[in-house]
Amino acid sequence: MTDGSAPTAGPPTVPAAPPHPSGTRAVAAIREPGHGMGAGRPPTLADVAALAGVGRGTASRVLNDSPHVSPAARTAVQAAVEALGYVPNHAARSLVTRRTGTVALVVSEPGERVFNEPYFAAIVRGIGEALAASGVQLVLTMAGEQPAAGRAATYLTDRHVDGVLLLSLHAEDPLPDLLEARGVPTVCGGSPATRRPAYVVDADNLAGGRAAVDHLVAGGRRRLAVLAGPQDMSSGRDRLVGALDAAEAAGLARPEVAWGDYSEESGRRAMAELLAGGPPPDGVFAASDLMAVGALRALRDAGLAVPRDVALVGFDDAPVCRHTDPELTTVRQPVSRMGRVMAEVLLERIAGREVPADTVLPTRLVVRGSA
């Protein structure tokens, strides 16, 4: 120096810290996002691995939630992802894993019914709850009529989804067999009446139909009628069979049967047909709560009081049961739980794990004012 003083030392050189034995670096050592990358270039998996002090394969295993990674390495990779703002390239990942991170729910009903009937809302809620923790996205498809059904089949068999949940299947629906033949894992909520798909989650509709009629009989009702659901679905068939079995076991004459499709209007029509055909029954089992609401309208139009003249039992335990006058006695099926179980079984199938072919959830009678 010109003043003769001792030279001033420059900034000390700090040697690079050796890698942590686990292959990670301290979170404090993480540099600012974008450091060392070209302007505007998004961070890559290699950037994440370098910043975390691990190999690219380890970083990839962390991002794919593999259990074969040490806790320290997982922490370092997750911190690097956050610091860099790294977003995985799902399209590239799907080329390697052959997974899309998406499952489809296919409802074989018109959109008007799907969005207006509480059963579908409850089952979608259950499915969503089960998928939320898995990171899997849900795609909703209505396939109630052609050509929508044909478009859905093409989409689902063209590797756009990892698996399919099928709901409201009718007798001639080809989707369950078609998807399984193409190697697409499927789980069905209920089944067509004519055949049983490979994997089914359902409520115990047979026991539910029996419980409804047993309750009417226990209340002293002897002239019974059943407003049956669609007979091309196992739920509609089983509820009717259970009701008829219970009446026979009680030594009663076979109940009068009228037909509907689970909708409120079909219940009103079916009840009106029975009332027009002869003396009114003193006890009615409707195969859905909406059909029971329609039946309640028809009974009132005919000047009959519920439960004084006619006792009435529905099926589902939908929210509407608590808003009728009187409140509706019904058979409760666990609809939201059914959705959760369907999704859980499908995720297990996608992962290649063994699952039961049939899962049957219990039903129970809920007694209110109508019977």
VMD Tcl script that draws the C-alpha trace (Angstrom):
set ca {
  {0.00 0.00 0.00}
  {1.28 3.61 -0.68}
  {0.96 4.59 3.02}
  {3.29 1.79 4.03}
  {0.77 -0.02 6.09}
  {0.36 -3.75 5.92}
  {-1.70 -4.98 2.99}
  {-5.38 -5.51 3.73}
  {-6.49 -9.09 3.39}
  {-9.21 -9.81 0.82}
  {-12.42 -11.67 1.61}
  {-11.64 -15.05 3.12}
  {-12.06 -18.00 0.85}
  {-14.54 -20.50 2.26}
  {-14.00 -24.00 0.98}
  {-17.07 -25.75 -0.43}
  {-18.82 -27.75 2.20}
  {-18.52 -31.47 1.66}
  {-21.75 -33.27 0.88}
  {-23.78 -34.32 3.88}
  {-23.38 -38.06 4.51}
  {-27.02 -38.45 3.50}
  {-26.37 -36.78 0.17}
  {-28.12 -33.55 1.18}
  {-27.06 -29.99 1.98}
  {-28.37 -27.74 4.68}
  {-31.51 -25.89 3.69}
  {-29.72 -22.62 4.47}
  {-27.29 -23.29 1.64}
  {-30.04 -23.27 -0.98}
  {-29.41 -20.53 -3.47}
  {-31.93 -18.14 -4.90}
  {-34.35 -19.46 -7.54}
  {-32.95 -19.30 -11.02}
  {-29.30 -19.12 -9.92}
  {-27.06 -20.69 -12.49}
  {-29.87 -21.10 -15.03}
  {-30.27 -19.35 -18.33}
  {-32.54 -16.34 -18.37}
  {-36.14 -17.46 -18.64}
  {-35.27 -21.16 -18.55}
  {-37.50 -23.10 -16.16}
  {-35.69 -25.25 -13.59}
  {-35.13 -28.87 -14.49}
  {-34.87 -32.09 -12.53}
  {-31.09 -31.84 -12.91}
  {-31.17 -28.38 -11.25}
  {-33.19 -29.80 -8.35}
  {-30.77 -32.70 -7.90}
  {-27.71 -30.42 -8.02}
  {-29.14 -28.00 -5.51}
  {-30.18 -30.80 -3.14}
  {-26.77 -32.47 -3.44}
  {-28.23 -35.80 -4.60}
  {-28.25 -37.77 -7.79}
  {-30.89 -37.22 -10.43}
  {-32.32 -40.68 -9.81}
  {-32.79 -39.89 -6.11}
  {-34.53 -36.62 -6.96}
  {-36.80 -38.47 -9.37}
  {-37.70 -41.06 -6.73}
  {-38.63 -38.31 -4.26}
  {-40.88 -36.60 -6.83}
  {-42.55 -39.92 -7.61}
  {-43.12 -40.54 -3.88}
  {-40.98 -43.67 -3.80}
  {-40.45 -45.18 -0.33}
  {-36.85 -46.06 -1.23}
  {-35.40 -42.68 -0.28}
  {-33.81 -41.56 3.01}
  {-35.69 -38.92 5.04}
  {-32.75 -36.51 4.72}
  {-32.63 -36.81 0.95}
  {-36.39 -36.37 0.72}
  {-36.22 -33.19 2.83}
  {-33.40 -31.75 0.72}
  {-35.14 -32.47 -2.59}
  {-38.44 -31.00 -1.38}
  {-36.62 -27.87 -0.19}
  {-34.87 -27.54 -3.55}
  {-38.16 -27.91 -5.39}
  {-39.66 -25.10 -3.33}
  {-36.64 -22.84 -3.68}
  {-36.40 -23.26 -7.44}
  {-40.14 -23.21 -8.09}
  {-39.74 -26.50 -9.95}
  {-42.89 -27.88 -11.60}
  {-42.70 -31.53 -12.70}
  {-43.27 -32.20 -16.37}
  {-46.21 -34.58 -16.09}
  {-46.27 -35.24 -19.82}
  {-42.64 -36.38 -19.77}
  {-43.20 -38.38 -16.60}
  {-46.17 -40.17 -18.14}
  {-43.96 -41.38 -20.98}
  {-41.82 -43.16 -18.41}
  {-44.44 -44.30 -15.90}
  {-47.29 -44.71 -18.40}
  {-49.47 -42.91 -15.85}
  {-51.54 -39.79 -16.44}
  {-52.39 -38.96 -12.82}
  {-56.07 -38.90 -13.83}
  {-59.06 -41.19 -13.32}
  {-62.50 -40.86 -14.88}
  {-65.94 -41.18 -13.36}
  {-68.42 -42.27 -16.01}
  {-72.12 -41.95 -15.18}
  {-74.46 -43.73 -17.55}
  {-77.28 -41.23 -17.09}
  {-78.26 -37.94 -18.75}
  {-76.57 -34.86 -17.34}
  {-79.86 -33.47 -16.05}
  {-80.21 -36.38 -13.61}
  {-76.57 -36.36 -12.58}
  {-76.67 -32.71 -11.51}
  {-80.17 -32.69 -10.01}
  {-80.35 -35.89 -7.95}
  {-78.67 -35.94 -4.51}
  {-77.40 -39.51 -4.89}
  {-74.88 -38.49 -7.53}
  {-73.69 -35.46 -5.59}
  {-73.03 -37.61 -2.51}
  {-71.11 -40.29 -4.37}
  {-68.96 -37.71 -6.21}
  {-68.18 -36.10 -2.85}
  {-66.97 -39.44 -1.49}
  {-64.83 -40.10 -4.55}
  {-63.29 -36.64 -4.30}
  {-62.42 -37.15 -0.63}
  {-60.57 -40.37 -1.40}
  {-58.67 -38.91 -4.36}
  {-57.71 -35.66 -2.61}
  {-54.89 -37.24 -0.63}
  {-53.53 -39.14 -3.63}
  {-52.89 -36.22 -5.96}
  {-54.98 -37.92 -8.65}
  {-57.34 -35.74 -10.68}
  {-60.95 -36.69 -11.44}
  {-62.61 -36.31 -14.85}
  {-66.43 -36.54 -14.95}
  {-68.07 -37.97 -18.07}
  {-71.76 -38.47 -18.78}
  {-72.44 -41.39 -21.11}
  {-76.18 -41.74 -20.85}
  {-76.94 -41.62 -24.56}
  {-75.27 -42.13 -27.92}
  {-73.15 -40.57 -29.33}
  {-71.84 -39.49 -25.90}
  {-71.33 -43.12 -24.88}
  {-69.29 -43.83 -28.00}
  {-67.09 -40.78 -27.50}
  {-66.51 -41.75 -23.88}
  {-65.46 -45.27 -24.85}
  {-62.95 -43.95 -27.38}
  {-61.49 -41.44 -24.93}
  {-61.19 -43.89 -22.04}
  {-59.52 -46.64 -24.05}
  {-56.95 -44.30 -25.61}
  {-54.68 -44.05 -22.53}
  {-56.03 -40.68 -21.38}
  {-56.73 -41.97 -17.85}
  {-55.16 -44.47 -15.45}
  {-58.47 -46.03 -14.41}
  {-62.23 -45.64 -14.57}
  {-65.07 -45.56 -12.05}
  {-68.40 -46.61 -13.57}
  {-71.73 -45.64 -12.05}
  {-75.41 -46.30 -12.80}
  {-74.77 -49.19 -15.16}
  {-77.69 -50.60 -17.14}
  {-78.06 -54.04 -18.67}
  {-76.63 -53.46 -22.13}
  {-73.76 -51.16 -21.15}
  {-70.63 -52.48 -22.91}
  {-68.11 -50.26 -21.09}
  {-67.11 -52.57 -18.18}
  {-66.10 -55.44 -20.46}
  {-64.57 -53.16 -23.08}
  {-62.35 -51.30 -20.60}
  {-61.14 -54.45 -18.86}
  {-60.36 -56.05 -22.24}
  {-58.24 -53.00 -23.13}
  {-56.33 -53.23 -19.85}
  {-57.93 -50.17 -18.20}
  {-58.54 -50.83 -14.47}
  {-62.20 -50.29 -13.60}
  {-64.41 -50.34 -10.52}
  {-68.21 -50.25 -10.79}
  {-70.66 -48.71 -8.35}
  {-73.39 -51.31 -8.59}
  {-73.85 -53.48 -11.65}
  {-76.23 -54.25 -14.49}
  {-78.90 -56.79 -13.61}
  {-77.77 -59.29 -16.22}
  {-74.07 -59.69 -15.35}
  {-71.53 -58.91 -12.67}
  {-68.49 -56.80 -13.67}
  {-65.03 -57.79 -12.48}
  {-64.86 -55.30 -9.57}
  {-67.98 -53.95 -7.86}
  {-68.72 -51.80 -4.82}
  {-72.38 -51.76 -3.84}
  {-74.87 -51.38 -1.00}
  {-76.78 -54.36 0.36}
  {-79.93 -53.61 -1.63}
  {-81.47 -57.03 -0.99}
  {-81.33 -56.59 2.80}
  {-82.58 -53.01 2.43}
  {-85.70 -54.10 0.56}
  {-86.40 -56.74 3.20}
  {-85.96 -54.24 6.04}
  {-88.43 -51.80 4.46}
  {-91.21 -54.38 4.15}
  {-90.45 -55.94 7.54}
  {-91.00 -52.49 9.07}
  {-94.32 -52.03 7.27}
  {-95.47 -55.47 8.43}
  {-94.37 -54.78 12.01}
  {-96.57 -51.66 11.89}
  {-99.64 -53.74 11.07}
  {-99.75 -53.06 7.31}
  {-101.10 -55.94 5.25}
  {-102.04 -54.62 1.78}
  {-98.62 -53.74 0.45}
  {-97.32 -52.21 -2.77}
  {-93.82 -51.71 -4.15}
  {-92.76 -48.86 -6.41}
  {-89.84 -50.65 -8.05}
  {-86.74 -49.10 -9.58}
  {-85.24 -49.95 -12.99}
  {-84.96 -53.69 -13.43}
  {-81.97 -53.51 -15.77}
  {-79.89 -52.41 -12.74}
  {-78.96 -54.77 -9.90}
  {-80.04 -52.19 -7.31}
  {-83.57 -51.97 -8.70}
  {-83.88 -55.73 -9.04}
  {-82.45 -56.54 -5.59}
  {-84.61 -54.01 -3.73}
  {-87.70 -55.51 -5.33}
  {-86.64 -59.10 -4.64}
  {-85.88 -58.29 -1.01}
  {-89.28 -56.65 -0.56}
  {-91.16 -59.55 -2.16}
  {-89.21 -62.10 -0.08}
  {-90.11 -60.27 3.14}
  {-93.81 -60.15 2.23}
  {-93.81 -63.87 1.44}
  {-92.02 -64.66 4.70}
  {-94.73 -62.71 6.56}
  {-97.44 -64.80 4.91}
  {-98.88 -61.87 2.96}
  {-100.26 -61.78 -0.55}
  {-97.75 -60.69 -3.17}
  {-97.54 -56.88 -3.13}
  {-98.76 -54.91 -6.10}
  {-95.82 -53.65 -8.15}
  {-95.54 -50.52 -10.28}
  {-92.42 -49.39 -12.10}
  {-90.22 -46.30 -12.06}
  {-86.67 -45.14 -12.72}
  {-85.75 -43.66 -9.30}
  {-86.96 -40.19 -10.31}
  {-89.63 -38.23 -8.44}
  {-91.96 -38.03 -11.42}
  {-91.77 -41.79 -12.01}
  {-92.75 -42.35 -8.37}
  {-95.76 -40.07 -8.74}
  {-96.88 -41.86 -11.90}
  {-96.39 -45.31 -10.42}
  {-98.37 -44.45 -7.29}
  {-101.16 -42.88 -9.35}
  {-101.37 -46.05 -11.49}
  {-101.77 -48.23 -8.42}
  {-104.45 -45.98 -6.95}
  {-106.35 -45.99 -10.24}
  {-106.28 -49.77 -10.43}
  {-108.21 -50.63 -7.28}
  {-108.34 -50.22 -3.49}
  {-105.32 -48.35 -2.13}
  {-102.57 -50.23 -0.30}
  {-102.00 -49.48 3.37}
  {-98.22 -49.74 3.07}
  {-95.85 -48.71 0.25}
  {-92.13 -49.27 -0.26}
  {-90.59 -46.96 -2.86}
  {-87.21 -47.96 -4.31}
  {-85.77 -44.45 -3.89}
  {-86.49 -41.41 -1.74}
  {-87.31 -39.33 -4.80}
  {-89.86 -41.94 -5.88}
  {-91.30 -41.82 -2.35}
  {-91.63 -38.02 -2.60}
  {-93.52 -38.46 -5.88}
  {-95.71 -41.12 -4.24}
  {-96.46 -38.74 -1.36}
  {-97.76 -36.19 -3.88}
  {-99.99 -38.75 -5.56}
  {-101.39 -39.98 -2.24}
  {-102.25 -36.45 -1.18}
  {-103.87 -35.75 -4.53}
  {-106.04 -38.81 -3.89}
  {-107.04 -37.53 -0.44}
  {-105.03 -40.15 1.46}
  {-103.02 -39.22 4.57}
  {-99.51 -40.54 5.37}
  {-99.09 -42.46 7.61}
  {-102.73 -42.67 8.80}
  {-104.08 -44.23 5.61}
  {-100.88 -45.35 3.91}
  {-97.47 -45.91 5.50}
  {-94.57 -45.01 3.20}
  {-90.89 -46.09 3.22}
  {-88.20 -44.86 0.81}
  {-84.62 -45.86 0.09}
  {-81.35 -43.81 0.21}
  {-81.76 -41.44 3.21}
  {-81.28 -38.42 0.97}
  {-81.51 -34.91 2.50}
  {-85.04 -34.56 1.11}
  {-86.26 -37.09 3.71}
  {-86.02 -34.47 6.44}
  {-87.96 -31.87 4.47}
  {-91.14 -33.79 3.66}
  {-94.28 -33.66 5.77}
  {-94.20 -36.07 7.49}
  {-90.46 -36.75 7.45}
  {-89.70 -39.85 5.42}
  {-88.87 -43.23 6.90}
  {-86.21 -44.75 4.66}
  {-83.48 -47.32 4.20}
  {-80.09 -45.64 4.48}
  {-77.35 -46.63 2.08}
  {-73.90 -45.08 2.77}
  {-73.56 -43.25 -0.55}
  {-70.56 -41.05 0.26}
  {-68.73 -44.00 1.78}
  {-69.50 -46.02 -1.32}
  {-67.78 -43.34 -3.42}
  {-64.74 -43.35 -1.15}
  {-64.44 -47.13 -1.28}
  {-64.81 -47.17 -5.07}
  {-61.94 -44.70 -5.40}
  {-59.76 -46.56 -2.88}
  {-60.27 -49.88 -4.65}
  {-59.46 -48.30 -8.02}
  {-56.23 -46.74 -6.70}
  {-55.19 -50.15 -5.37}
  {-55.89 -51.72 -8.76}
  {-53.89 -49.03 -10.56}
  {-50.97 -49.74 -8.21}
  {-51.17 -53.43 -9.12}
  {-52.30 -54.64 -5.71}
  {-54.87 -57.36 -5.05}
  {-58.35 -56.20 -4.04}
  {-61.64 -58.06 -3.43}
  {-63.84 -58.45 -6.49}
  {-66.98 -57.53 -4.52}
  {-67.43 -55.06 -1.67}
  {-70.93 -54.85 -0.19}
  {-71.71 -52.07 2.28}
  {-74.51 -52.47 4.85}
  {-77.84 -50.64 4.77}
  {-80.06 -49.78 7.75}
  {-83.58 -48.58 8.38}
  {-84.07 -44.97 9.56}
  {-87.49 -44.53 11.15}
  {-89.21 -41.14 10.90}
  {-92.81 -40.04 10.61}
  {-94.09 -41.60 7.37}
  {-94.17 -45.22 8.61}
}
mol new
graphics top color blue
foreach p $ca { graphics top sphere $p radius 0.5 }
foreach p [lrange $ca 0 end-1] q [lrange $ca 1 end] { graphics top cylinder $p $q radius 0.2 }
display resetview
